[in-house]
């Protein structure tokens, strides 16, 4: 995760916009195949959403024609599916044509090979470009007048000001108000610590 910027105003909670660098989510089975039987992920840095963390562990992704990305960070805790999230530039460099998907929607997506210190793990699918999205609590949703799975807009002001038109809304009681963009999206709008951002229904 990268830069955080907040939205000031009368909203019940401050808006945090984070740039999410390429990463993967793995099952416990995949972790053990890559790092050894019984291996548990070790939290390195806690993320903004409660209970989520960047792990000490990373893997190497092997793409078409043996092109690789090394030090692909694993985010924990383990999930029930394996998923790799790459930016468009990452995908092009590896030789992938990846669909833009919501997290967890991996049907029909490309796969790859992951390499860890204990061996290899073959993913038959699970490579995506993650759609830009916002996490929010029911309190935030009521304030903005939206519900789970709606779409909003994110306005980023500045010299490279941009409006993202299809910001997918995820609502759960435990969520903190946070937008996730990938590195390409963050760079394109010049997102920085002093950026002003606004959520628009």
Secondary structure, DSSP 8 states (H G I E B T S, - for coil): -----EE-SSSSS-EEEEEE-SEEE--HHHHHHHH-TT----EEEE-SSTT-EEEEEEEEEE-GGG-EEEEEEEEES--SS-EEE--HHHHHHHT----EE-TT--TT---EEEEETTEEEEESS-EEEE--EEEE-HHHHHHHT--TT-EEEEEE-STT-EEEEEEEEEE-TT--SEEEEEHHHHHHTT--TT--EEEE-
